[in-house]
Amino acid sequence: MKKESNLLVCWRSKNHREEVLIGAIKALRKRNMRIERVLFLFQPGLEPDTSKLPDGVHVQPLKVPIENPTKHEEVYTAVRDHVVPLLNAESGARLHVDISPGTPAMHAVWLVLHAGGAFPDGTQLWSSQRNPGTEVLRIDKVEFPVSTYLAEIRRSLRLHPGIAVYDQEARSVARREALDRLARYARVPGAPILVLGERGTGKTRLIDKSFASLRGRRKVVTLPCGGLDSTLADSLLFGHVKGAFTGAAEERKGLLSEANGGILFLDEVQDLPKPAQRKLVRVFQDRQHLFRQVGADKEIQVDVDLVCASNRTMTELKKDLDPDLYDRLSALIVEIPPLRECREDLPDDWRRVWSELRLDIEMPEQAPWGTPIQDLLSNDPLPGNLRDLQRFGFVLMASWHGRNPADAISRAVVEWHRTAASNESSQPILGNGSRNNQIRAFRAALAVRSKQEFGTWKRAAKALGCDEKTLREDAQVNGG
């Protein structure tokens, strides 16, 4: 069996130089912990002298862009963006972090990231201290057992690494607020949750991978509500006994029973027939959750949480839902913003989508990147949301073989825009939500289409009779 290697991470800061790292390596050796590799972090202008380090230790210096090492937010962002991805890409190495070198802000960031589950499972934090009398450095384990909702979600996502879902530590304000709201609502026992959002925003995966973990439920039973008549909806939800109706040749358990101990997720709940909606109200009117199978005499009790999703607005839902069901679902509402309102998150979204789509080992392991892709993610309204990223991923894969990366990316972007244009109707993209939201979406679509048609922002602005800055700002939508 191959012996596990050990990777140590620590800072080389102004007052904590190579000697601290050397002492930590020696102290860990006394604990029978041999460090083979070191990720030596340093601020600009504080490059380390790796020649002083012990033989047999491979040191990788990594410059982390920090101007003020006492500012928590700056340290946190730099470590999250430049260090954590490298650590999570490691395989076959046990991770150790010496949190002592650096400022108190740096110490706190390690603890917060550890509590948030940002590091690989099994990561060990250490605290190194020098004896002022003997100058001998000792090192002790840091026990920090705090577990946050981020840690629980990330632990769940590691079990399904190929699934493209939102990172719970979102960069955009809009997405971060939505995910924080989902986390708070998940902590209300038994409360129904309504998740709203455009098609393709990942509502189903968010419930499967995030909400279920947050609420401590192990399973999610999903019912797509579109296309169901009243009889089929009743049979699917509540089950039926043998002979309950013509064609009922045997007993059917029903999704409510299957979801016992978990979550019943009704996708596009507005499409559920009204009779089934009214029966659901009776099921969830108290904590017992009692119901009868179709044709049965006895009631069944289940322990089920109800989560519903819809791409409609609340105004539209009020017309489509049974009034009592609407009242129960309108208490805790989470609106998932479209991708065009979360531009800061799109590079990470693109990387996760590429990882999910990549089945051919000849495709690059890391998501391709270049100015055309960056422009697409920065400016396109992406009306299909994650589905647009998936579609672009397929187009890029089809263009990849036999071309250099830059040519493949350029060709894919052109083809993607051409296909998108042919799929669009003559109506403008208005999106969903309030009047202001739809106006912003229209202005973004108009700006992007004009740029595509006239080739540059300058020519597009001239054709539309506005200045270039206005057109660029319109394309960004909500600061994206």
C-alpha positions in Angstrom: 0.0 0.0 0.0 1.3 3.4 -0.9 2.2 5.5 2.1 0.2 8.8 2.4 2.3 11.9 1.8 2.0 15.0 4.0 1.6 18.6 2.7 2.3 21.5 5.0 0.9 25.0 4.4 2.1 28.1 6.2 2.9 31.8 5.7 6.2 33.4 5.2 5.4 36.9 6.5 7.5 39.8 7.7 8.0 38.6 11.2 7.7 34.9 10.6 10.4 33.8 8.2 12.0 30.6 7.1 13.1 29.7 10.6 9.4 29.3 11.7 8.8 26.8 8.9 12.0 24.9 9.6 11.0 24.6 13.3 7.5 23.4 12.4 8.9 20.7 10.1 11.3 19.5 12.8 8.6 19.6 15.5 6.3 17.5 13.3 9.1 15.0 12.7 9.3 14.5 16.4 5.7 13.5 16.2 6.6 10.9 13.5 5.0 13.2 10.9 7.3 13.5 8.0 6.6 16.5 5.7 7.4 15.8 2.1 6.0 19.0 0.5 5.4 22.6 1.6 3.2 25.3 0.1 4.9 28.4 1.4 2.6 31.4 1.1 4.1 34.9 0.9 2.9 38.4 0.4 4.3 40.5 -2.5 7.8 41.7 -1.6 8.4 39.0 0.9 9.8 36.2 -1.3 11.2 33.3 0.7 14.7 31.9 0.6 14.0 28.2 0.0 17.7 27.3 0.1 17.5 27.3 3.9 15.0 24.6 4.2 15.8 21.0 5.1 16.8 18.5 2.3 14.2 16.1 1.1 11.4 18.7 1.4 9.9 20.0 -1.8 8.9 23.7 -1.4 6.4 25.5 -3.6 6.4 29.2 -3.0 3.1 30.8 -3.8 2.6 34.6 -3.9 -0.8 35.6 -2.5 -2.0 39.1 -3.5 -2.5 40.8 -0.1 -1.8 44.5 0.6 -3.1 44.6 4.1 -2.4 41.4 6.1 -4.5 42.7 9.0 -7.7 43.0 7.1 -9.8 39.9 7.4 -11.9 40.3 4.3 -8.8 40.8 2.1 -6.9 37.8 3.5 -10.0 35.6 3.3 -10.7 36.5 -0.4 -7.1 36.0 -1.4 -6.8 32.6 0.3 -10.1 31.4 -1.0 -9.3 32.4 -4.6 -5.6 31.5 -4.8 -4.9 28.9 -2.2 -8.0 26.8 -1.6 -8.4 25.6 -5.2 -4.8 24.3 -5.2 -5.4 22.4 -1.9 -8.6 20.8 -3.2 -6.9 19.7 -6.3 -4.4 17.7 -4.3 -4.8 13.9 -4.3 -3.1 11.4 -2.1 -1.7 13.9 0.3 -2.7 14.7 3.9 -3.1 18.4 4.4 -1.5 20.2 7.4 -1.9 23.9 8.1 0.3 25.8 10.5 -2.0 28.7 11.4 0.5 30.5 13.7 2.7 32.4 11.3 1.2 35.7 10.2 -1.2 38.3 11.6 -4.2 37.5 13.8 -6.3 38.1 10.7 -4.5 35.3 9.0 -5.0 33.0 12.0 -8.7 33.7 12.0 -9.1 33.0 8.2 -7.6 29.5 8.6 -10.1 28.8 11.4 -13.1 30.1 9.4 -12.2 28.2 6.3 -11.7 25.0 8.2 -15.1 25.4 9.9 -16.7 26.1 6.5 -15.4 22.8 5.1 -13.2 24.5 2.5 -10.3 22.1 2.9 -10.2 18.4 2.0 -11.5 16.0 4.6 -9.0 15.1 7.3 -7.1 18.5 7.2 -5.3 19.1 10.4 -4.6 22.6 11.9 -1.5 23.2 13.9 -0.3 25.9 16.2 3.5 26.5 16.5 5.0 28.4 19.4 8.7 29.2 20.2 9.8 28.8 23.8 11.3 32.3 24.7 13.9 30.7 27.0 15.2 27.8 24.9 14.2 29.1 21.4 12.9 25.6 20.7 9.7 25.6 18.7 6.9 23.2 19.7 3.8 22.4 17.7 0.3 21.4 18.9 -2.9 20.3 17.3 -5.6 22.9 17.0 -9.0 21.3 17.8 -11.7 23.4 16.2 -14.8 21.2 15.9 -17.2 23.9 14.8 -19.3 22.7 11.8 -21.2 25.2 9.7 -23.9 24.7 7.0 -21.2 25.4 4.4 -19.2 22.4 5.8 -22.2 20.1 5.6 -23.0 21.1 2.0 -19.4 20.8 0.8 -19.2 17.4 2.5 -22.3 16.3 0.5 -21.0 17.7 -2.7 -17.7 15.8 -2.4 -19.7 12.6 -2.6 -21.0 13.8 -6.0 -18.1 15.7 -7.5 -19.3 15.5 -11.1 -22.6 17.4 -10.4 -22.7 21.0 -11.4 -24.3 22.9 -8.6 -23.9 26.3 -7.1 -21.1 27.0 -4.8 -22.7 27.9 -1.5 -20.0 30.6 -0.9 -21.3 32.8 -3.7 -19.3 35.8 -4.9 -22.3 37.9 -6.1 -24.6 39.6 -3.6 -27.8 38.4 -5.3 -26.8 34.7 -5.2 -25.2 34.9 -1.7 -28.4 36.5 -0.3 -30.6 33.7 -1.9 -28.4 30.9 -0.6 -28.2 32.4 2.9 -31.9 32.7 3.0 -32.3 29.1 1.9 -29.9 28.1 4.7 -31.9 30.0 7.3 -35.3 28.7 6.2 -33.9 25.1 6.2 -33.5 25.4 9.9 -37.2 25.9 10.5 -38.4 22.4 11.2 -41.4 21.2 9.2 -42.0 24.5 7.4 -42.9 24.2 3.6 -40.4 26.1 1.4 -41.2 27.6 -2.0 -38.2 28.1 -4.4 -38.7 30.5 -7.3 -36.5 31.1 -10.3 -36.3 31.0 -14.1 -35.9 27.8 -16.0 -32.3 26.5 -15.9 -31.3 28.2 -12.6 -30.7 24.9 -11.0 -33.6 24.8 -8.5 -33.9 21.0 -8.5 -30.2 20.4 -7.9 -30.2 23.0 -5.2 -32.9 21.2 -3.3 -31.3 17.7 -3.9 -27.8 18.7 -2.9 -28.1 21.6 -0.5 -31.5 21.9 1.1 -31.6 18.2 2.0 -28.2 18.4 3.7 -29.2 21.5 5.6 -32.4 20.0 6.9 -30.7 16.7 7.8 -32.8 14.7 5.3 -31.2 11.8 3.5 -33.5 11.5 0.5 -35.5 13.7 -1.9 -38.4 12.3 -3.8 -39.2 14.5 -6.8 -42.5 14.8 -8.7 -42.4 16.9 -12.0 -46.0 18.2 -11.9 -46.4 19.1 -15.6 -48.7 17.0 -17.8 -50.5 15.2 -14.9 -54.3 14.7 -14.9 -56.1 14.5 -11.6 -56.3 10.7 -11.4 -52.7 10.2 -12.2 -51.6 12.9 -9.8 -53.6 11.3 -7.0 -52.2 7.9 -7.7 -48.6 9.1 -7.9 -48.8 11.2 -4.8 -51.0 9.2 -2.5 -50.8 5.7 -4.0 -53.8 3.4 -4.5 -55.0 0.1 -3.3 -55.6 -2.8 -5.7 -58.9 -2.4 -7.7 -59.2 1.3 -6.7 -60.0 2.2 -10.3 -59.9 0.6 -13.8 -56.3 -0.5 -14.4 -55.3 -0.6 -10.8 -54.2 -4.2 -11.0 -51.9 -4.0 -7.9 -51.3 -1.7 -4.9 -49.1 1.4 -5.5 -47.2 2.9 -2.6 -47.2 6.5 -3.6 -44.6 9.2 -3.4 -45.7 10.5 0.0 -44.9 7.1 1.4 -41.7 6.9 -0.5 -40.6 10.2 0.9 -41.3 9.2 4.5 -38.3 10.4 6.5 -37.2 12.8 3.7 -38.4 15.5 1.4 -41.2 15.6 -1.1 -40.2 18.0 -3.9 -42.9 19.2 -6.2 -41.2 20.7 -9.3 -43.3 23.4 -11.1 -46.0 23.0 -8.5 -48.4 25.3 -10.4 -49.0 22.5 -12.9 -50.4 20.1 -10.2 -54.1 19.6 -10.7 -56.3 21.6 -8.3 -57.9 18.5 -6.6 -54.5 17.1 -5.8 -53.4 20.6 -4.5 -56.4 20.6 -2.1 -55.6 17.2 -0.8 -52.0 18.2 -0.1 -53.3 21.1 2.0 -55.1 18.6 4.2 -52.0 16.4 4.5 -49.8 19.3 5.6 -52.3 21.1 7.8 -50.9 19.6 10.9 -47.8 17.7 12.1 -49.3 14.3 11.7 -49.3 14.4 7.9 -52.2 11.9 7.5 -53.6 10.8 4.1 -55.4 7.9 2.5 -54.4 6.0 -0.6 -56.9 6.1 -3.4 -59.6 3.6 -2.6 -58.3 2.9 1.0 -60.2 3.1 4.3 -57.3 3.6 6.7 -55.1 6.7 7.0 -51.3 6.6 6.7 -49.0 8.9 8.7 -45.7 10.1 7.2 -42.8 12.3 8.3 -42.2 14.4 5.3 -41.0 17.9 4.5 -42.6 19.7 1.6 -40.5 21.8 -0.9 -42.0 23.3 -4.0 -40.5 25.1 -7.0 -41.8 27.2 -9.8 -40.7 29.5 -12.6 -43.7 31.7 -12.1 -44.0 35.0 -10.2 -45.9 35.1 -6.9 -48.6 37.1 -8.8 -49.0 34.3 -11.3 -48.9 31.6 -8.6 -51.7 33.2 -6.7 -53.9 32.6 -9.8 -52.7 29.1 -10.4 -52.6 27.6 -6.9 -55.3 26.6 -4.6 -55.7 29.5 -2.2 -55.0 27.4 0.9 -51.9 25.9 -0.7 -50.8 29.3 -1.8 -51.1 30.6 1.8 -49.0 27.8 3.1 -46.3 28.2 0.5 -46.0 31.9 0.6 -44.5 32.1 4.1 -40.9 31.0 3.3 -39.9 32.0 -0.2 -36.4 31.8 -1.8 -35.9 33.4 -5.2 -32.9 32.1 -7.1 -31.5 34.9 -9.3 -30.8 34.3 -13.0 -27.1 34.0 -14.0 -27.1 37.4 -15.6 -27.5 38.9 -12.2 -24.6 36.9 -10.8 -21.8 37.7 -13.2 -19.1 37.3 -10.5 -20.1 33.7 -10.1 -20.1 32.7 -13.7 -16.4 31.6 -14.1 -16.9 29.1 -11.2 -20.3 28.0 -12.7 -18.6 27.5 -16.1 -15.8 25.3 -14.5 -18.4 23.2 -12.7 -20.5 22.7 -15.8 -17.4 21.7 -17.8 -16.4 19.2 -15.2 -19.8 17.7 -15.4 -19.9 17.5 -19.2 -16.4 16.2 -19.6 -16.7 12.5 -20.4 -14.0 12.3 -23.1 -10.5 12.1 -21.5 -9.1 13.9 -24.5 -11.0 17.0 -23.5 -8.9 19.3 -21.2 -9.4 18.5 -17.5 -9.6 22.2 -16.6 -12.4 24.2 -18.2 -11.0 26.1 -21.3 -10.7 29.9 -20.8 -10.0 32.9 -23.0 -11.1 36.4 -23.8 -14.1 35.2 -26.0 -15.4 33.0 -23.1 -14.8 35.8 -20.6 -16.7 38.3 -22.9 -19.6 35.8 -23.3 -20.0 35.3 -19.6 -19.6 39.1 -18.9 -22.1 40.3 -21.5 -24.6 37.7 -22.8 -28.0 37.7 -21.1 -27.9 33.9 -20.9 -31.7 33.4 -20.9 -31.3 29.7 -20.5 -29.1 30.1 -17.4 -27.1 27.0 -16.6 -28.6 25.3 -19.7 -26.9 27.9 -21.8 -23.5 27.1 -20.2 -24.2 23.4 -20.8 -25.1 24.1 -24.5 -21.9 26.2 -24.9 -19.9 23.4 -23.3 -21.2 20.9 -25.9 -20.5 23.3 -28.8 -17.0 23.8 -27.5 -16.3 20.1 -27.2 -17.6 19.6 -30.8 -15.1 22.3 -32.0 -12.1 21.1 -29.9 -10.7 18.1 -31.9 -8.0 19.0 -34.4 -7.7 22.7 -33.5 -5.6 24.7 -31.1 -7.4 25.9 -28.0 -7.7 29.6 -29.1 -9.2 28.7 -32.5 -11.6 26.1 -31.0 -12.8 28.7 -28.4 -13.4 31.4 -31.1 -15.2 29.0 -33.4 -17.4 27.7 -30.6 -18.4 31.2 -29.4 -19.3 32.2 -33.0 -21.3 29.0 -33.5 -23.0 29.4 -30.1 -24.1 32.9 -30.8 -25.4 31.9 -34.3 -27.4 29.0 -32.8 -28.7 31.2 -30.0 -29.9 33.8 -32.5 -31.7 31.3 -34.6 -33.5 29.9 -31.5 -34.8 33.2 -30.3 -38.2 34.4 -31.3 -38.8 37.9 -32.6 -39.9 38.9 -29.1 -37.3 40.5 -26.9 -35.9 38.6 -23.9 -37.9 40.0 -20.9 -37.1 37.5 -18.3 -39.2 37.2 -15.2 -40.0 39.2 -12.1 -40.8 42.9 -11.7 -41.2 45.5 -14.4 -37.7 46.9 -13.5 -36.1 43.4 -13.7 -37.7 42.8 -17.1 -36.6 46.2 -18.4 -33.0 45.5 -17.3 -33.1 42.1 -19.0 -34.4 43.7 -22.3 -31.7 46.4 -22.2 -29.0 43.8 -21.7 -30.4 41.7 -24.6 -30.5 44.7 -26.8 -27.0 45.7 -26.0 -25.5 42.3 -26.6 -27.4 41.7 -29.8 -26.3 45.1 -31.1 -22.7 44.4 -30.3 -22.9 41.1 -32.1 -24.5 42.7 -35.1 -22.2 45.7 -35.5 -19.0 44.0 -34.3 -17.8 46.5 -31.6 -19.4 48.4 -28.7 -18.5 51.7 -30.4 -20.3 50.9 -33.7 -23.2 49.5 -31.9 -23.6 52.6 -29.7 -23.4 54.8 -32.8 -26.1 52.8 -34.5 -28.4 53.0 -31.5 -27.7 56.7 -30.9 -26.3 56.3 -27.4 -22.8 56.4 -25.9 -20.6 53.4 -25.6 -20.5 53.5 -21.7 -24.3 53.3 -21.5 -24.4 50.3 -23.8 -21.7 48.4 -21.8 -23.4 49.2 -18.5 -26.7 47.9 -20.0 -25.0 44.6 -21.0 -23.7 44.1 -17.5 -27.1 43.9 -15.8 -27.1 44.7 -12.1 -23.4 45.4 -12.0 -22.4 42.2 -13.7 
